[in-house]
């Protein structure tokens, strides 16, 4: 099928939710892509950090073929061996005791927001619900994640947004401290015996104009410092870490698990 016909077919039948680059890709191998006209490209996008092993990697193709012959999708209503095996690998090579499988970064962030609010609701009180995220951040396109996103252009047309989100400039510990202080004073006005839990989004990956060399450890240290100054324990500072944290993007070397370990160490320091 010719390139123009591929694009016309998509434009006619698919909702215009994304502004696409006007090329129609038909084949991939390793880090290379080819469009319908045979033009070759070097792929630096990797499906937005999904195809990090490259296109048509023989081991990936082999595994997909093997599984497709055996069992397709059966939902989370039942147990399957591959799901448990993958979960075991992830828990053994990360900080986590358990994992949550989802379909997108937006769903992962939704789950993080819900987890923080549910924990606060059950353990700290119904008034402990506010989250602080960073200006110029991007967390997804669902209602909760566009509210968490600190960019009005993604929120336009979807108001009223969800309640309970505040925004501060990234890498500005003074602004973060002011936001936490304001929330604490508001809560203490109604309950002088309780501190305020502040869920904080430490890392942004798709924002505009952010310094890519700001380290996760530095951001975590800032949050930990503010928490200690306000007499908050680490358990009272719920940290929401965004998806797809790449060591090179944060100026860190080593496995991704190092980023999370540095986060925990910084908060405990």
LINMOLIN-V992476 format. One line per field, one symbol per residue. ss: DSSP state (~ for helix, > for strand, _ for the rest). phi: phi as a letter, one per 40 degrees, with the letter a starting at -180 (. if undefined). psi: psi as a letter, one per 40 degrees, with the letter a starting at -180 (. if undefined). Layout:
BEGIN
ss = ???
phi = ???
psi = ???
END
This chain:
BEGIN
ss = __~~~~~~~~~~~___________>>>>>>_>>>>____>>>___~~~~_____>__~~~~~~~~~~~~~__________~~~~~~~~~~~~____________~~~~~~~~~~~~~~~~~~~_______>>>>>_______~~~~~~_>_~~~~_________>>>>____~~~~~~~~~~~~~~~~~~________>>>______________~~~~~~~~~~~~~~____~~~__>>_______________~~~~~~~~~~~~~_
phi = .cdcccccccccbbdccbccccbbcbaaagcbbbcccgccbbcbcfgfgbcccgcfcdccdcccccccccaccbgccbcbcdccccccccccbacccabbcabacccccdccccccccccccbbhcccbcbbbccgcabhbcccccccccbcccccgbccccchbbbbccgbcccccccccccccccccbaccbcbcbcbccbbbbcbgcccccccccccccccccccccgbccccbcbbcccgcbdcccgbbhcdccdcccccccccc
psi = hiddddddddddehigeihihgihheiihbeiihaeeehiihhedffgfdfeeihfhdddddddddddddhaheieeiiiddddddddddddfaeidiihhieidddddddddddddddddddeieegeiihiiieiheaeiddddddhfhddeeheeiiiiifhihiiifgddddddddddddddddddgeeiihhghhhdhiefihfiheehiddddddddddddddefhideeghhhhiifhhdddefiiaidddddddddddde.
END
